[in-house]
């Protein structure tokens, strides 16, 4: 019984604060809000990706968290400690315990790899050497300590920049498009190495990018940003499969849009009836589907396949173009019902000639319905 009492959870035990907590962050330039009421939290060891198009406020948010840009409002906390707030409190970058990585590796050309990694380290020389050796081993650059940056490849320079940023053991790592300068062959491997090292260090990571593939590959959570606001937050799976609006869906992939009018919670389309509850009677709606979720079938003397509950009613179209992209083929169709163009993707090689008549069906469980 005594043992059970000792192991019982303590309800008064405090839950540690998030590693990074941002609330109500604002910044305006020339009277225009670049960042407006932005709020997010990141736990230790978590990778959050701030994703959005150029000019949406991503990098400005990063600079305010780093302390190189003064916010107009809001609060930034690291491990519960206030870095800046509306009362005028503002800690400089060197007092925040953050690491920074940018597209420009910014290695010191006159210093060796080991000297670059050790640049921000204090303590005695033996301790510095141990930390440098540990990091070079983690990034698979053992034996490179005496080399200079110009002797390294782009991928190797990126790994050295990562080691230098991690050397002081920052509580938060801020990364602004850090992989965009690498060619495609190197990028995936460097991303994976970087993610592995950051996870091992238990660092909270805020990664800024405009590339959806990078966000899906690296993030535990994605914060989709548009016009200075976070419009949706969630896991990569949820962001991709339950987009908040048409623009969110389109940011991750090409989309097809079927337009209609909701009447009695139903919208009639050439692909059959779609349930559209929650939309105003007589209101315009857009039914969105990605190219990979359109199903193609053959023409049978002017008839298509039979309707099914999952795929709905088939609609006929004529091929206008087909392209082979390696892993998949994209086929464009001009639809009989309104002359619109819909695009379907097919794994592997599928290259029907222009003018070929085929039928399309829409996977009901893969459609999104939004107000027009």
C-alpha positions as CSV (number, residue, x, y, z in Angstrom):
1,X,0.0,0.0,0.0
2,X,2.9,2.3,0.9
3,X,4.4,1.6,-2.5
4,X,1.2,2.4,-4.3
5,X,0.9,5.7,-2.5
6,X,4.4,6.7,-3.5
7,X,3.8,5.9,-7.2
8,X,0.4,7.7,-7.4
9,X,0.5,10.8,-9.6
10,X,0.7,14.1,-7.8
11,X,-2.1,16.3,-8.9
12,X,-0.2,19.4,-7.8
13,X,2.8,18.6,-10.0
14,X,3.2,21.5,-12.5
15,X,3.3,20.7,-16.2
16,X,6.3,22.4,-17.8
17,X,5.5,25.3,-20.0
18,X,5.9,25.0,-23.8
19,X,9.5,25.5,-25.0
20,X,8.3,28.3,-27.2
21,X,5.1,30.2,-26.7
22,X,4.0,33.1,-28.9
23,X,0.7,34.9,-28.4
24,X,-0.9,37.9,-30.1
25,X,2.3,38.7,-32.1
26,X,1.9,41.7,-34.4
27,X,4.1,43.7,-36.7
28,X,3.1,46.4,-39.2
29,X,5.1,48.2,-41.9
30,X,3.8,51.3,-43.6
31,X,0.4,50.9,-41.9
32,X,-0.1,47.4,-43.2
33,X,-0.1,44.4,-40.8
34,X,2.6,42.0,-42.0
35,X,2.0,39.8,-38.9
36,X,-1.4,40.0,-37.2
37,X,-2.4,38.4,-33.9
38,X,-0.2,35.3,-34.4
39,X,-0.3,32.6,-31.7
40,X,1.5,29.3,-31.6
41,X,3.3,26.9,-29.1
42,X,6.1,24.5,-29.7
43,X,7.2,21.8,-27.2
44,X,10.8,20.6,-26.7
45,X,11.7,18.2,-29.5
46,X,8.8,19.3,-31.7
47,X,9.2,20.5,-35.2
48,X,6.6,23.1,-36.3
49,X,6.6,24.4,-39.8
50,X,5.4,27.9,-40.6
51,X,4.2,27.4,-44.2
52,X,3.0,29.9,-46.7
53,X,3.6,31.9,-49.8
54,X,6.3,34.6,-50.1
55,X,5.3,37.8,-48.4
56,X,2.8,36.2,-45.9
57,X,4.9,37.2,-42.8
58,X,6.8,34.0,-42.1
59,X,10.3,35.4,-42.0
60,X,9.2,38.5,-40.1
61,X,7.7,36.2,-37.4
62,X,11.0,34.3,-37.2
63,X,13.0,37.5,-36.8
64,X,10.7,38.7,-34.0
65,X,11.2,35.4,-32.1
66,X,14.9,35.6,-32.7
67,X,15.0,39.1,-31.3
68,X,16.4,40.9,-34.4
69,X,13.0,42.5,-35.1
70,X,10.9,44.4,-32.5
71,X,7.2,43.4,-32.4
72,X,4.4,46.0,-32.3
73,X,2.5,43.8,-29.8
74,X,2.2,40.4,-28.4
75,X,4.3,38.2,-26.1
76,X,7.1,35.8,-26.8
77,X,8.1,33.3,-24.1
78,X,10.8,30.6,-24.0
79,X,10.5,28.0,-21.3
80,X,8.0,30.4,-19.6
81,X,10.5,33.3,-19.5
82,X,9.3,36.5,-21.3
83,X,11.5,37.5,-24.2
84,X,9.4,40.4,-25.3
85,X,5.9,41.8,-24.4
86,X,3.7,44.8,-24.9
87,X,5.1,46.5,-21.8
88,X,8.4,47.2,-23.6
89,X,10.4,44.3,-22.2
90,X,12.8,43.0,-24.9
91,X,15.7,40.6,-24.5
92,X,18.4,40.8,-27.1
93,X,19.1,37.8,-29.4
94,X,22.2,36.6,-27.4
95,X,20.1,36.3,-24.2
96,X,17.3,34.2,-25.8
97,X,19.0,30.8,-26.2
98,X,18.0,30.4,-29.8
99,X,19.9,29.0,-32.8
100,X,19.5,30.4,-36.3
101,X,19.9,28.7,-39.7
102,X,19.3,30.5,-43.0
103,X,19.6,29.7,-46.7
104,X,23.0,31.4,-46.6
105,X,25.2,29.1,-44.6
106,X,27.3,32.1,-43.5
107,X,30.3,30.1,-42.5
108,X,33.5,32.0,-41.8
109,X,35.7,31.3,-44.8
110,X,39.0,32.0,-42.8
111,X,38.1,29.4,-40.1
112,X,38.3,25.7,-40.3
113,X,35.2,23.5,-39.9
114,X,36.1,22.8,-36.2
115,X,36.6,26.5,-35.6
116,X,33.3,27.4,-37.2
117,X,31.5,24.9,-35.1
118,X,33.2,26.1,-31.9
119,X,32.7,29.8,-32.7
120,X,29.9,30.4,-30.2
121,X,31.1,28.1,-27.5
122,X,32.4,29.2,-24.1
123,X,34.2,27.2,-21.5
124,X,37.6,25.6,-21.6
125,X,39.2,24.3,-24.7
126,X,38.8,20.6,-23.7
127,X,35.1,21.0,-23.3
128,X,34.8,22.9,-26.6
129,X,36.8,20.2,-28.4
130,X,34.5,17.5,-27.0
131,X,31.4,19.3,-28.1
132,X,32.8,19.9,-31.6
133,X,33.9,16.2,-31.9
134,X,30.5,15.0,-30.8
135,X,28.6,17.2,-33.3
136,X,30.9,16.3,-36.2
137,X,30.3,12.7,-35.5
138,X,26.5,13.3,-35.5
139,X,26.6,15.0,-38.9
140,X,28.9,12.4,-40.4
141,X,31.8,14.7,-40.8
142,X,34.4,13.0,-38.6
143,X,37.9,13.9,-40.0
144,X,36.7,17.2,-41.6
145,X,37.6,19.4,-38.7
146,X,40.8,20.8,-40.3
147,X,39.1,21.6,-43.7
148,X,37.9,25.0,-44.7
149,X,34.4,25.8,-46.0
150,X,35.6,26.2,-49.7
151,X,36.8,22.6,-49.6
152,X,33.3,21.3,-48.8
153,X,30.3,20.6,-50.9
154,X,27.0,22.5,-50.4
155,X,25.5,19.7,-48.4
156,X,28.6,19.4,-46.2
157,X,28.5,23.2,-45.6
158,X,24.9,22.9,-44.6
159,X,25.7,20.2,-42.1
160,X,28.5,22.4,-40.6
161,X,26.1,25.3,-40.3
162,X,23.7,23.0,-38.5
163,X,26.5,21.8,-36.1
164,X,27.5,25.4,-35.4
165,X,23.9,26.4,-34.6
166,X,23.5,23.5,-32.3
167,X,26.9,23.8,-30.5
168,X,25.7,26.1,-27.7
169,X,22.7,23.8,-27.1
170,X,19.9,26.3,-28.0
171,X,16.5,25.8,-26.5
172,X,14.9,26.8,-29.8
173,X,16.1,26.5,-33.4
174,X,14.8,28.9,-36.0
175,X,15.3,27.9,-39.6
176,X,14.4,30.1,-42.5
177,X,14.4,28.3,-45.9
178,X,17.6,26.5,-44.9
179,X,17.6,23.9,-47.7
180,X,16.5,26.0,-50.6
181,X,20.1,26.5,-51.8
182,X,20.7,22.8,-52.2
183,X,20.0,20.8,-55.4
184,X,17.2,18.3,-55.3
185,X,19.5,15.3,-55.2
186,X,21.1,16.4,-51.9
187,X,18.0,18.0,-50.3
188,X,16.1,15.0,-49.0
189,X,19.2,13.4,-47.4
190,X,20.3,16.7,-45.7
191,X,16.7,17.2,-44.4
192,X,16.6,13.8,-42.9
193,X,20.1,14.2,-41.2
194,X,19.1,17.6,-39.9
195,X,15.8,16.3,-38.5
196,X,17.5,13.3,-36.8
197,X,20.1,15.5,-35.1
198,X,17.5,18.1,-33.9
199,X,15.3,15.4,-32.5
200,X,18.3,13.9,-30.6
201,X,19.1,17.3,-29.1
202,X,15.5,17.8,-28.0
203,X,15.4,21.2,-29.5
204,X,12.1,23.0,-30.3
205,X,12.2,23.8,-34.0
206,X,10.4,26.5,-36.0
207,X,11.0,25.9,-39.7
208,X,9.9,28.5,-42.2
209,X,9.3,27.4,-45.8
210,X,7.1,28.0,-48.8
211,X,7.5,24.4,-50.0
212,X,4.6,22.1,-49.0
213,X,6.6,18.9,-49.6
214,X,9.3,20.1,-47.2
215,X,6.7,20.8,-44.5
216,X,5.0,17.5,-45.0
217,X,8.3,15.7,-44.8
218,X,9.8,17.4,-41.7
219,X,7.0,18.8,-39.5
220,X,5.2,17.3,-36.5
221,X,2.8,20.3,-36.9
222,X,2.1,22.7,-39.8
223,X,0.9,26.2,-39.3
224,X,-0.4,27.4,-42.6
225,X,0.0,31.2,-42.9
226,X,-1.7,33.7,-45.2
227,X,-1.7,37.5,-45.1
228,X,-0.1,37.7,-41.7
229,X,-2.4,35.2,-40.1
230,X,-2.3,31.5,-39.3
231,X,-5.3,30.1,-41.1
232,X,-4.9,26.5,-40.1
233,X,-2.8,24.4,-37.7
234,X,-2.5,20.7,-37.4
235,X,-0.6,17.5,-38.2
236,X,0.6,17.1,-41.8
237,X,-2.0,14.4,-42.3
238,X,-4.9,16.6,-41.1
239,X,-3.8,19.7,-42.9
240,X,-3.5,17.8,-46.2
241,X,-6.7,15.7,-45.8
242,X,-9.0,18.3,-44.1
243,X,-8.0,21.7,-45.6
244,X,-9.7,24.8,-44.0
245,X,-10.6,26.3,-47.4
246,X,-10.0,26.0,-51.1
247,X,-6.8,28.0,-51.0
248,X,-5.4,25.7,-48.3
249,X,-6.2,22.6,-50.5
250,X,-4.6,24.3,-53.5
251,X,-1.5,25.2,-51.6
252,X,-0.5,21.5,-51.3
253,X,-1.4,20.2,-54.7
254,X,-3.2,20.9,-58.0
255,X,-7.0,20.8,-57.6
256,X,-10.0,20.5,-59.8
257,X,-13.1,22.5,-58.9
258,X,-16.7,21.7,-59.8
259,X,-19.2,24.5,-59.1
260,X,-22.8,24.2,-58.2
261,X,-25.8,25.5,-56.1
262,X,-26.7,24.0,-52.8
263,X,-30.5,23.3,-52.5
264,X,-31.9,21.4,-49.5
265,X,-28.4,20.4,-48.4
266,X,-27.7,18.8,-51.8
267,X,-25.8,20.1,-54.8
268,X,-26.5,18.6,-58.2
269,X,-23.5,18.1,-60.6
270,X,-22.7,16.1,-63.7
271,X,-21.1,13.6,-61.3
272,X,-24.3,13.2,-59.4
273,X,-25.7,14.7,-56.1
274,X,-23.3,15.8,-53.4
275,X,-24.3,16.3,-49.8
276,X,-23.7,19.9,-48.9
277,X,-25.1,20.4,-45.3
278,X,-24.3,23.7,-43.6
279,X,-24.4,25.7,-46.8
280,X,-27.2,28.3,-47.4
281,X,-30.0,27.2,-49.6
282,X,-29.3,28.7,-53.0
283,X,-25.7,29.4,-52.1
284,X,-22.9,28.8,-54.6
285,X,-20.5,26.0,-53.5
286,X,-17.3,24.6,-54.9
287,X,-16.5,20.9,-54.8
288,X,-12.8,20.4,-54.8
289,X,-10.9,17.2,-55.7
290,X,-7.2,16.5,-56.3
291,X,-6.2,15.0,-59.7
292,X,-5.1,11.7,-58.1
293,X,-8.6,11.1,-56.8
294,X,-10.3,11.2,-60.2
295,X,-11.0,7.8,-61.6
296,X,-10.7,7.2,-65.3
297,X,-12.8,4.6,-67.2
298,X,-13.2,3.7,-70.9
299,X,-16.0,4.6,-73.3
300,X,-18.3,1.8,-74.2
301,X,-20.1,2.9,-77.4
302,X,-21.1,6.2,-75.9
303,X,-21.7,4.8,-72.4
304,X,-19.6,4.9,-69.3
305,X,-19.4,2.7,-66.2
306,X,-22.4,2.2,-63.9
307,X,-22.7,4.7,-61.0
308,X,-21.6,3.5,-57.6
309,X,-22.1,5.0,-54.1
310,X,-18.4,5.6,-53.7
311,X,-17.6,7.0,-57.1
312,X,-20.9,8.6,-58.1
313,X,-22.1,9.2,-61.6
314,X,-19.6,9.2,-64.5
315,X,-19.1,12.2,-66.7
316,X,-17.7,12.1,-70.2
317,X,-14.7,14.1,-71.3
318,X,-12.3,14.3,-74.3
319,X,-8.5,14.2,-73.8
320,X,-6.8,17.4,-74.7
321,X,-3.3,16.7,-73.4
322,X,-1.3,13.9,-71.7
323,X,2.1,14.3,-70.0
324,X,4.4,11.7,-68.5
325,X,6.2,13.0,-65.4
326,X,8.2,9.9,-64.4
327,X,6.2,8.6,-61.4
328,X,2.8,9.5,-62.9
329,X,1.0,10.7,-65.9
330,X,-1.2,13.8,-66.0
331,X,-4.2,13.8,-68.4
332,X,-6.3,16.9,-69.2
333,X,-9.9,16.5,-70.2
334,X,-12.4,18.9,-71.7
335,X,-15.7,17.9,-70.1
336,X,-18.8,17.5,-72.2
337,X,-21.1,19.1,-69.6
338,X,-19.7,22.6,-69.6
339,X,-16.4,22.6,-71.6
340,X,-14.3,23.0,-68.4
341,X,-10.9,21.4,-68.1
342,X,-10.3,18.7,-65.4
343,X,-7.0,17.0,-64.8
344,X,-6.5,13.4,-63.6
345,X,-3.2,11.9,-62.5
346,X,-2.4,8.2,-63.0
347,X,0.5,6.3,-61.5
348,X,3.0,5.2,-64.1
349,X,2.6,5.5,-67.9
350,X,-0.9,6.4,-69.3
351,X,-0.7,8.5,-72.5
352,X,-4.1,8.5,-74.3
353,X,-4.0,10.5,-77.6
354,X,-5.8,13.9,-77.7
355,X,-9.3,13.4,-78.9
356,X,-9.8,10.1,-77.0
357,X,-13.2,10.0,-75.3
358,X,-13.0,8.7,-71.7
359,X,-15.2,8.9,-68.5
360,X,-14.3,10.4,-65.2
361,X,-15.7,9.6,-61.7
362,X,-15.1,11.4,-58.5
363,X,-14.2,9.7,-55.2
364,X,-16.8,11.0,-52.8
365,X,-14.7,10.4,-49.7
366,X,-11.8,12.5,-51.2
367,X,-13.9,15.6,-52.2
368,X,-14.0,18.9,-50.2
369,X,-16.9,21.2,-50.3
370,X,-16.5,24.9,-49.7
371,X,-18.6,28.0,-50.1
372,X,-17.8,29.8,-53.3
